[in-house]
């Protein structure tokens, strides 16, 4: 019976791999894969392995497997079915594939938990603060090369829109975070007052951003030192921050997403510092009061990064609100500290978002901006001419020109459809929000597969690893009407070629490419949170929780599929998320 179980598990696992990869069943490689699965499942089902499995492991592994199976089938079901049309055969193929994938993910999760239980990355470490200083200096020196090549900084249409607001050419709008626009204006104004050169003013902002992101990296490194993460891991972290090409190119790109990523990282690092000092220990009779130095090293960074987390991106505000109850529950023993801190964050954010913006008459993002996924789903139904009821068609015609939907619809970008609505339908949509959601819901009931396909096309890059997309290809300053242009200080064909190679290596080198994958990093984030919960470390799990909620908001309302900058905070904060399960409060 044992051997039959191993054989069947290996067969279903092979079946899933064959369907998922499109491999021919006659391919001799399939036999090698089958033998490999026989070996793996035999090793994982022996008494020695099973004796080390903790009581929580099967449940956590099952939950992880269900999540990953769902992601995989959703992203690849068309490849798995291979053009089959028979409902019965499609159902059987999907069922067998799902079962095989579940087995693979389940036993992989079990193995990972066993491996992690034997992995020790804390202990003796080089404790001198000079290591974090080296991290800051290394980042600045490496990123300055990008700055000299991209002087005064990379500016896309979004950046130029913010610049236009700074100089008064466009009205103020919170569509691109008025706080970030204000920061650009601050350094731009200083630069203009010194030299009168707009490019110097923008370069001054870019240099400030480089410094801030380097300090965020240094704060993360210093936090890992305080957590006694072993020095080789910290050295790898420093190299990651300084040398990874997307860190360098984004450090000189004028987008709100970049300082936002720094704030998320500082917020996570400060949460780790609260954990280290024992604030989450509900068994302790006495929590040590904050020392004066800790107000500057923990409370101030946590408060300021929390405020900016909420103000730089709208989904940051939602992620903070979603995380807040969990933070307060886990740190309930330290309510005298945590309640005032979060009250300050909420009061400042609410003051800026409402009284301040109303006084200065700052225009907010329109309603349609938050409807990227729903309008894409409706547009896909219309574009594929699948048919609507007379009442539904009448409503859709009120918000967009249905005769142009098929022409402008793009499965992975919602801007075309949103702009089509903005031409004539914005006012009607604003006045009939309830009717919109009612029609959206009932259209979905009639066309569930189309809605599902539209959702996958719009979001798949954020939750599935094997998706191809370009990173860091923006260069210089995009064409504009304000006289801004690219003025590289460091230039030449050799520089261009090196830059091109650096951003192509991800497509050539296995494993390294995973460090560029949003979906893979998201899976790692989920795994690290699960590992913390497995070890009953709720405070450790909190370190990655705001980032988890940020990713979920992207899946609900992203305007562009697989947009790396939207998830950049996941990459910049990954050293902290990855090490969080291994950290222990100091006794």
C-alpha positions in Angstrom: 0.0 0.0 0.0 2.9 2.4 0.8 4.5 1.7 -2.6 1.2 2.2 -4.4 0.8 5.6 -2.6 4.2 6.7 -3.7 3.6 5.5 -7.2 0.2 7.4 -7.5 1.6 10.5 -5.9 4.5 10.5 -8.4 2.1 9.9 -11.3 -0.2 12.7 -10.5 2.7 15.1 -9.9 4.2 14.1 -13.3 0.7 14.6 -14.9 0.6 18.1 -13.4 4.1 19.0 -14.7 3.4 17.6 -18.2 0.1 19.6 -18.5 1.6 22.7 -17.0 4.7 22.8 -19.3 3.0 21.5 -22.4 5.5 18.6 -22.6 4.6 15.7 -24.9 3.7 12.5 -23.0 6.2 10.6 -25.2 9.1 12.9 -24.2 11.7 10.7 -22.4 12.4 13.6 -20.0 9.0 12.7 -18.5 10.4 9.4 -17.3 13.3 11.1 -15.6 10.9 13.5 -13.9 8.7 10.5 -12.8 11.8 8.8 -11.3 12.8 12.0 -9.6 9.3 12.3 -8.0 9.5 8.6 -6.9 12.8 9.4 -5.1 11.5 12.7 -3.6 8.2 11.2 -2.3 9.9 8.2 -0.9 12.3 10.4 1.0 9.6 12.7 2.3 7.3 9.8 3.5 9.9 7.9 5.5 9.7 7.7 9.3 12.8 9.9 9.9 11.2 12.9 8.0 7.7 12.3 9.4 9.0 12.3 13.0 10.2 15.9 12.6 6.9 17.2 11.3 5.2 19.5 13.9 1.5 19.4 14.5 0.9 22.7 12.6 2.9 21.7 9.5 0.2 19.7 7.6 -2.4 22.4 8.1 -0.1 25.3 7.1 1.2 23.3 4.2 -2.3 22.5 3.0 -3.3 26.2 3.2 -0.2 27.2 1.3 -0.8 24.5 -1.3 -4.4 25.6 -1.9 -3.3 29.2 -2.4 -0.4 28.3 -4.8 -2.6 25.8 -6.7 -5.2 28.4 -7.2 -2.7 30.9 -8.5 -1.1 28.3 -10.9 -4.4 27.0 -12.3 -5.8 30.5 -12.7 -2.7 31.7 -14.6 -2.1 28.6 -16.8 -5.5 26.8 -17.2 -5.6 27.5 -20.9 -2.1 25.8 -21.4 -3.2 23.0 -19.1 -6.4 22.3 -21.2 -4.5 22.6 -24.4 -7.5 23.7 -26.5 -9.9 21.0 -25.2 -13.6 21.9 -25.5 -15.3 19.0 -23.8 -16.6 20.1 -20.4 -16.1 16.6 -19.0 -12.6 16.2 -20.2 -11.7 19.7 -19.2 -13.0 19.0 -15.7 -11.0 15.8 -15.4 -7.8 17.3 -16.7 -8.1 20.3 -14.3 -8.9 18.0 -11.4 -6.0 15.7 -12.0 -3.7 18.7 -12.5 -4.9 20.4 -9.4 -4.3 17.2 -7.4 -0.8 16.8 -8.8 0.1 20.4 -8.1 -1.4 20.1 -4.6 0.9 17.2 -3.9 4.0 19.0 -5.2 3.3 22.2 -3.3 2.2 20.3 -0.1 5.4 18.2 0.1 7.5 21.2 -1.0 6.1 23.2 1.9 6.7 20.3 4.3 10.3 20.1 3.1 10.8 23.8 3.4 9.6 23.8 7.0 11.9 21.0 7.8 14.8 22.8 6.2 14.0 26.1 7.9 13.8 24.4 11.3 17.5 23.4 10.8 18.5 26.8 9.4 20.0 29.3 11.8 20.8 32.8 10.5 21.0 34.4 13.9 23.8 34.3 16.4 27.1 36.1 16.7 27.2 39.1 14.4 29.5 42.1 13.8 27.7 44.7 15.9 29.5 47.9 15.0 27.3 50.6 13.5 29.9 51.1 10.9 28.4 48.2 8.9 25.2 50.2 8.4 27.3 53.3 7.5 29.1 51.2 4.9 25.7 50.1 3.6 24.6 53.7 3.1 27.9 54.8 1.5 28.0 51.7 -0.8 24.5 52.5 -2.0 25.2 56.2 -2.6 28.4 55.4 -4.5 26.9 52.7 -6.7 23.7 54.7 -7.4 25.6 57.8 -8.3 26.7 56.1 -11.5 23.1 55.9 -12.5 22.5 59.5 -11.5 25.4 60.7 -13.7 24.0 58.8 -16.6 20.4 59.8 -16.1 21.0 63.4 -14.9 18.9 65.2 -13.7 16.8 62.1 -13.2 14.4 59.8 -15.1 11.1 61.5 -15.8 8.2 59.7 -17.4 4.8 61.3 -18.2 3.7 60.9 -14.5 6.8 62.7 -13.3 6.3 65.5 -15.9 2.7 65.9 -14.8 3.9 66.5 -11.2 6.6 68.9 -12.5 3.8 70.8 -14.3 2.0 71.1 -11.0 5.1 72.4 -9.3 5.6 75.2 -11.7 1.8 76.0 -11.8 1.2 74.9 -15.4 -1.4 72.3 -14.2 -3.8 72.5 -11.3 -2.8 70.7 -8.1 -4.1 67.1 -8.0 -3.7 64.2 -5.6 -3.8 61.7 -8.4 0.0 61.5 -8.1 0.3 62.2 -4.3 0.3 65.9 -3.6 2.8 65.2 -0.8 5.3 63.8 -3.2 4.7 66.6 -5.6 5.3 69.0 -2.7 8.7 67.2 -2.0 9.7 67.6 -5.6 8.7 71.3 -5.4 10.7 71.8 -2.2 14.0 70.7 -3.7 13.2 72.2 -7.1 12.6 75.5 -5.4 15.9 75.3 -3.5 17.8 74.5 -6.7 16.1 77.3 -8.7 16.9 79.8 -6.0 20.6 78.8 -6.1 21.2 78.5 -9.9 18.0 79.4 -11.7 18.3 76.1 -13.6 15.3 73.8 -13.6 17.4 70.8 -14.3 19.6 71.5 -11.2 16.5 71.8 -9.1 15.2 68.4 -10.3 18.7 66.9 -9.8 18.6 68.2 -6.2 15.4 66.2 -5.6 17.0 63.1 -7.2 20.0 63.4 -4.9 17.7 63.7 -1.9 15.9 60.6 -3.0 19.2 58.7 -3.4 20.2 59.7 0.1 16.8 58.8 1.6 16.8 55.3 0.0 20.4 54.7 1.1 19.4 55.7 4.6 16.4 53.3 4.5 18.8 50.5 3.4 21.2 51.4 6.2 18.3 51.4 8.7 17.3 48.0 7.6 20.9 46.7 7.8 21.3 48.2 11.3 18.0 46.6 12.4 19.2 43.2 11.1 22.4 43.7 13.2 20.3 44.3 16.3 18.4 41.1 15.5 21.8 39.3 15.5 21.4 38.2 11.9 24.7 36.6 10.9 27.2 38.9 9.2 27.3 36.9 5.8 23.6 37.5 5.5 24.0 41.2 6.2 26.8 41.5 3.7 24.6 39.8 1.0 21.9 42.3 1.9 24.3 45.3 1.5 25.4 43.9 -1.9 21.7 43.4 -2.9 20.9 47.0 -2.1 24.0 48.5 -3.7 24.4 46.4 -6.8 21.0 45.1 -7.9 20.3 47.1 -11.1 16.7 47.9 -10.3 17.7 49.5 -7.0 20.1 51.8 -8.8 17.8 52.8 -11.7 14.8 53.4 -9.4 16.9 55.5 -7.0 17.2 58.1 -9.8 13.6 57.8 -11.1 11.2 60.5 -10.0 8.2 58.5 -9.0 6.3 58.4 -5.7 6.7 54.6 -5.7 10.4 54.9 -4.8 10.2 56.9 -1.5 7.1 54.8 -0.8 9.2 51.7 -1.0 11.7 53.3 1.4 9.0 54.1 3.9 7.6 50.6 3.8 11.0 49.2 4.5 11.6 51.6 7.4 8.1 50.8 8.8 8.9 47.1 8.7 12.3 47.6 10.3 10.8 49.7 13.1 8.2 46.9 13.7 11.1 44.5 13.9 12.8 46.7 16.5 9.6 46.8 18.6 9.7 43.0 18.4 13.3 42.9 19.5 12.7 44.9 22.6 9.9 42.5 23.7 6.9 44.8 23.3 4.9 41.9 21.9 5.5 39.6 24.8 2.1 39.0 26.5 3.7 36.7 29.1 6.0 39.4 30.4 4.9 41.1 33.6 6.8 44.2 32.8 7.7 45.9 29.5 10.8 48.1 29.7 10.0 51.7 29.2 11.3 53.3 26.0 14.7 55.0 26.5 15.2 58.4 25.1 17.4 57.1 22.3 14.7 54.7 21.3 12.3 57.6 20.6 14.7 58.6 17.9 15.7 55.1 16.7 12.3 53.4 16.7 9.3 55.7 17.5 10.2 58.6 15.2 11.1 56.4 12.2 8.0 54.3 12.7 5.7 57.3 13.0 7.1 59.3 10.1 7.3 56.3 7.8 3.7 55.3 8.8 2.5 58.8 7.9 4.3 58.8 4.6 3.1 55.2 3.9 -0.4 56.5 4.1 0.1 59.7 2.1 2.4 58.6 -0.7 0.0 56.0 -2.2 -3.7 55.6 -1.6 -3.3 51.8 -1.2 -0.7 52.5 1.5 -3.4 54.1 3.5 -5.7 51.1 3.0 -2.9 48.7 3.9 -2.1 50.6 7.1 -5.7 50.6 8.2 -6.0 46.9 7.5 -2.8 46.2 9.4 -3.7 48.4 12.4 -6.1 46.1 14.3 -3.5 43.2 14.1 -0.7 45.5 15.3 -2.7 46.7 18.2 -3.9 43.2 19.2 -0.4 41.7 19.0 1.1 44.7 20.9 -1.7 45.0 23.4 0.7 44.5 26.3 2.4 47.8 25.2 -0.8 49.8 24.6 0.5 52.8 26.5 3.2 53.1 23.8 1.4 51.8 20.7 -1.9 53.6 21.0 -0.4 57.2 21.1 1.9 56.4 18.3 -0.9 55.2 16.0 -3.2 58.0 17.1 -0.5 60.5 16.0 -0.2 58.7 12.6 -4.0 58.7 12.1 -4.5 62.3 13.2 -1.7 63.7 10.9 -2.9 61.6 7.9 -6.5 62.5 8.3 -5.6 66.2 8.8 -3.6 66.2 5.6 -6.1 64.2 3.6 -9.2 66.3 4.5 -8.8 69.8 6.0 -5.5 70.6 4.3 -6.5 69.3 0.9 -9.9 71.0 1.1 -8.4 74.4 2.1 -6.0 74.3 -0.8 -8.7 72.9 -3.1 -6.5 69.9 -4.2 -8.3 67.8 -6.7 -8.6 64.1 -5.8 -8.4 61.2 -8.2 -11.7 60.6 -9.9 -14.0 57.7 -9.1 -13.2 55.8 -12.3 -9.5 55.6 -11.3 -10.4 53.1 -8.5 -12.4 50.9 -10.9 -9.6 49.5 -13.1 -10.6 45.9 -12.6 -14.4 46.2 -12.8 -14.4 48.4 -16.0 -11.9 46.1 -17.6 -14.2 43.2 -16.9 -17.2 45.0 -18.5 -15.1 46.2 -21.4 -13.9 42.6 -22.1 -17.5 41.4 -22.3 -18.3 44.3 -24.8 -15.1 43.9 -26.8 -15.8 40.1 -27.3 -19.4 41.0 -28.3 -20.8 38.5 -25.8 -24.1 40.2 -25.4 -25.7 42.3 -22.7 -29.4 42.7 -21.7 -31.1 45.8 -23.0 -31.0 47.5 -19.5 -27.3 46.6 -19.1 -26.4 47.9 -22.6 -28.3 51.1 -22.0 -26.3 51.8 -18.8 -22.9 50.9 -20.3 -23.7 53.3 -23.2 -24.2 56.1 -20.7 -20.6 55.7 -19.4 -18.6 54.8 -22.5 -18.9 54.7 -26.3 -19.4 50.9 -26.8 -18.6 51.1 -30.5 -15.0 52.0 -29.6 -14.4 49.5 -26.8 -13.1 46.7 -29.0 -10.7 49.1 -30.6 -9.2 50.5 -27.5 -9.4 47.6 -25.0 -6.1 46.2 -23.8 -6.3 43.2 -21.5 -3.4 44.3 -19.2 -3.9 48.1 -19.1 -7.1 49.8 -18.0 -6.1 53.4 -19.0 -7.7 53.2 -22.4 -11.1 52.2 -21.0 -10.9 54.7 -18.1 -10.0 57.5 -20.6 -12.9 56.4 -22.8 -15.2 56.7 -19.8 -13.7 60.1 -19.0 -14.6 61.5 -22.4 -18.3 61.7 -21.7 -19.3 59.3 -18.9 -17.6 60.5 -15.7 -20.4 62.7 -14.4 -23.0 60.0 -15.1 -20.8 57.3 -13.4 -20.3 59.6 -10.3 -24.0 60.1 -10.0 -24.9 56.4 -10.5 -22.3 54.5 -8.4 -24.9 52.0 -7.0 -26.3 51.3 -10.4 -22.7 50.7 -11.8 -22.0 48.0 -9.2 -25.4 46.5 -9.7 -24.9 46.2 -13.4 -21.3 45.0 -13.0 -22.4 42.3 -10.6 -25.2 41.0 -12.9 -23.1 41.2 -16.0 -20.6 39.1 -14.2 -23.2 36.5 -13.3 -23.9 36.1 -17.0 -20.3 36.1 -18.1 -18.2 34.6 -15.3 -15.4 33.2 -17.5 -14.9 36.5 -19.2 -14.8 38.3 -15.9 -12.3 35.7 -14.6 -10.1 36.1 -17.8 -10.2 39.9 -17.5 -9.1 39.7 -13.8 -6.3 37.3 -14.6 -5.0 39.4 -17.5 -5.1 42.6 -15.4 -3.4 41.2 -12.3 -1.5 37.9 -13.0 2.0 39.4 -12.8 1.4 40.3 -9.1 0.6 36.8 -8.0 2.2 34.3 -10.5 6.0 34.1 -11.0 6.3 32.9 -14.6 5.3 36.2 -16.2 7.5 38.1 -18.6 7.7 41.9 -18.3 10.3 44.7 -18.7 12.0 46.4 -15.8 14.0 49.6 -15.6 13.8 50.5 -19.3 12.7 54.1 -18.8 15.5 56.4 -19.8 16.2 60.1 -19.4 13.3 62.6 -19.7 10.3 61.9 -21.9 9.3 64.5 -24.5 7.5 67.4 -22.9 6.3 71.0 -23.5 8.3 72.5 -20.6 11.8 72.6 -22.0 13.1 69.7 -19.9 15.5 67.3 -21.5 18.0 64.6 -20.7 21.5 65.9 -19.9 23.7 62.9 -19.2 27.0 63.6 -17.5 28.3 60.1 -17.9 27.5 58.8 -21.4 28.8 56.9 -24.4 28.0 53.6 -26.2 29.9 51.5 -23.6 27.6 52.9 -20.8 24.5 52.2 -22.8 25.6 48.7 -23.6 26.5 47.9 -19.9 23.1 49.2 -18.8 21.4 47.1 -21.4 23.3 43.9 -20.3 22.6 44.5 -16.6 18.8 44.6 -17.3 18.9 41.6 -19.6 20.7 39.2 -17.3 17.5 38.4 -15.5 16.3 36.7 -18.7 19.5 34.6 -19.1 20.5 33.5 -15.6 18.3 31.0 -13.7 17.6 31.7 -10.0 18.8 35.3 -10.5 15.7 35.9 -12.6 13.5 35.0 -9.6 14.9 38.1 -7.8 13.1 40.2 -10.5 9.8 38.3 -10.4 6.9 40.1 -8.5 5.0 36.8 -8.3 7.9 34.9 -6.9 8.7 37.5 -4.3 5.0 37.6 -3.3 5.1 33.8 -2.8 8.2 34.2 -0.6 6.4 36.9 1.4 3.4 34.5 2.0 5.9 31.7 3.0 7.7 33.9 5.5 4.5 35.0 7.1 3.4 31.3 7.3 6.7 30.3 8.8 6.3 32.9 11.5 2.8 31.7 12.3 4.0 28.1 12.4 6.4 29.1 15.2 3.7 31.0 17.0 5.5 34.3 16.3 2.6 36.6 15.5 4.8 39.7 16.0 7.2 38.3 13.4 4.4 37.8 11.0 3.3 41.5 11.4 6.6 42.6 9.8 5.4 41.5 6.4 1.6 42.0 7.0 1.4 45.6 5.6 3.2 44.5 2.5 0.8 41.6 2.1 -2.2 44.0 2.3 -0.4 46.3 -0.3 -0.2 43.4 -2.7 -3.8 42.5 -2.2 -4.8 46.1 -3.0 -2.9 45.8 -6.3 -4.9 42.7 -7.1 -8.1 44.5 -6.5 -7.4 47.8 -8.2 -4.2 47.8 -10.3 -4.4 50.0 -13.4 -1.5 48.1 -15.1 -0.7 44.5 -14.9 2.9 43.4 -14.0 4.0 47.0 -13.2 7.2 46.5 -11.3 7.3 49.9 -9.6 3.9 49.3 -7.9 5.4 46.3 -6.1 8.9 47.8 -5.7 8.4 48.0 -1.9 8.2 44.2 -1.8 11.7 44.0 -3.3 13.3 46.8 -1.3 11.9 45.4 2.0 12.5 41.7 1.2 15.7 41.3 3.4 13.5 42.2 6.4 10.6 40.0 5.3 12.9 37.1 4.6 14.7 37.2 8.0 11.6 38.0 10.1 10.7 34.3 10.9 14.2 33.8 12.4 14.2 36.8 14.8 13.7 36.4 18.5 13.0 39.1 21.2 15.9 39.8 23.4 15.6 38.4 26.8 
